[in-house]
Each structure stands twice: as C-alpha cells, then as structure tokens.
C-alpha cells in the first residue's frame, strides 16, 4: 500500500509508544484560575504539536511527536469536560474554591485551597476536591473538627 493512503494518526501512533495520560473518572470541576491554566496548557500543547509536525519527518524525533500528540489529546479532553465553578457563595462553610486554614492535632497549622484535580498542587497550597482532606472538610464551619488520615483537624478560618 502506498504511504499516501495511510492516516496521519497512524504515523503518529507508530512514531513512539507513549501511553495516554489517565483521565479521571470524577467530574472535571475547575476554578476560574484553573480554567485559565487549562486553556494555557491546551494552547501550549497545540503549539508543541504544530512544532513537532513542522519540524520535519515524524521518524526524526518520534518521542517529541508522540508526547505532543498525547498532551494535545489530554488537554483537549480536559478542556471539553471542564465545568467552571465560580467563587464560593459564602465563607462560612467549606466548599469548592474555599481556602481553609486548620490546626492539626500535632500543633501544625496549614492552609489549603480546594480546587479541581488538574490545578491541585500541595506545594502551591491547593488540594483536589476529591482528596480525602477536601472530602473531610466539605460542609464544615469554623470551629468544627474533622478526622483526616487518622488525626483530627480543627478549622480555624475559611476564606
């Protein structure tokens, strides 16, 4: 068969085997900031894909093309399934988008914002809404105590 009759996707798939990024089975809730990050990641994936295609023969850099195609598929799917959730209506009860400060029973005070899965990053002070911590805090108020990872946390502030 002539190469003229092969599909472009077949060339990309054959270029290098890179497994797809897993897509969460949970609803894809995003904050306004998370949506902006998702759109930036999608734009970067589109640019990387276009650059890989224009760089020449797919066979020259198999991995770059495979990674670009994988990321484009992932961010396209995540953007298509994103559900924007605005700021919490109240700071009296913990909900999606809340910034919660709590004291652990070992004396540590921590603050995390509850966000979507793609934007969650504990180093930046955010946790996914499906994390055990977020699930333990949802619906609680300042002064409430919740059990997290076998220990207790007391909510001291919600913003």
N, C-alpha and C positions, 0 to 999 in steps of 0.2 A: 504494500500500500504506500502511496506517496505521502510524504510529510504534509503536503498541502491539505490532506483530508483528516489530519489529527486535530483534536481540540486543544486550544491553548491551555486549558486547565490540566490536560493530561501531561503536557510538558512540565508544568509547574509541579505537579504531583510526583513526576518521575525525577525531578531535579534533585531532591534530597528529602529524605523522610524526616519530617519534624511533626511530632504529634500536635494535634489541636490543643489549644488552651481549654481547660474544662469550663463549661458554662454552669453556673449554679442553678439548682432547681428552684431556688427561692425567688420571690418577686423581686425585680430589679428596681428597688426604690433608690432615688438619688436626691440629694440636696441641690439647690441652685449651683453651689460651688462644685459639687460632684458632677453635675451635668456639664458644666464648663470644662472640667478636667477630662471628661469622657469625650467631648467634642474635639478637644485639643489632641487627645490620643488618637482619635479616628483620623483627624487631619494629618497627623504625623505618620500614621500607618499608610494612608493614601499616598503621601509623598514618598515614603520608603518603597512602596510597591512600584510607583511610577519610575523612581530612580533605578530600581532593580531591572525593570523592563527595558529602560533606555540605555542601560549600561552595556548592552550587547547580548551575546549569546547566553541563554539560561545555563548552559553547561559550564560557562566560565566560573560563575560563582553560584553554585547550586544552593548553598546554605542561605545566602542573602535573599535569594528569591523565595525560598521556602519559608523563611522567617517572616518576610514581608507579606506573603500571601496569608500565612497563618494569622498574623496580627490584624490584617485587614478583615478577615472573616470574623475574628473575635470581636473587634470594636464595632463592626457593622451590626453584628447581632446584639451586642450590649446596648448600643445607641437605639436600635429599633425597639428593644424591650424596656427601655428606661421609663420609669414613672416618676415624674417630678413631684416632690413633696415640699411644700413651702415651709417657712419657719413655723415652729410650734405656736399654737394659738395662745398658750399660757406658759408661764414659767413656774407654775405651781405644781405641775405633775410631770414626771419624766416621760418623754415621748421621742419620736424620731426627730432628730435635729437638736435635741436638748444637749446642753453642756452640763454635766453632772459632776459635782465635787463630793467626795465621800471619804470618810475615815475608816481605815481598816482596823481590825481588832489588834493588829501588831503595832499600831501607832502611826502608820504611814497615811498621809493624805494624798489623794490622787484626783485628777480631773480628766475626764474624757468626754468627747462629743460623740453622740450616737449618729452614725451615718450609714450610707449604702456600702455594700461589700467592696466595690471597686475603689472607693475612696478611703476605706478604713486603713489606718496606719498608726499603730500604737506609739511609734516613735514621734509622730506628729500630734499625738493626743486625741486620736479618734479610734473608735471601735465599731465594728459592723453591728447592725441592728439584729442580726441573727446569732451574735456571740452569746455565750452563757452569761457574761456580765450584763450586757444590754437587756437580755430577757429577764434577768433577776431584778433589774431596776425599773423596767417599764411600769407605768401606772402608780409609782410610789411618789411620796411627797417628802419635803424636808423634815427630818426627824425620824423617818421610817428606817427600819433595819431590814436588810436582805441578806440571804445566805449566798455566798459566792465562793466556789472552789473550796467548800468545807469550812470557810471562815465567815465572819459577819462583817458587813459594811454598814455604816450609818450615813445617810445622805445629809450633807450639811448645806448644800447650795444647788440650785437649778437655775440655769440661765438659758 
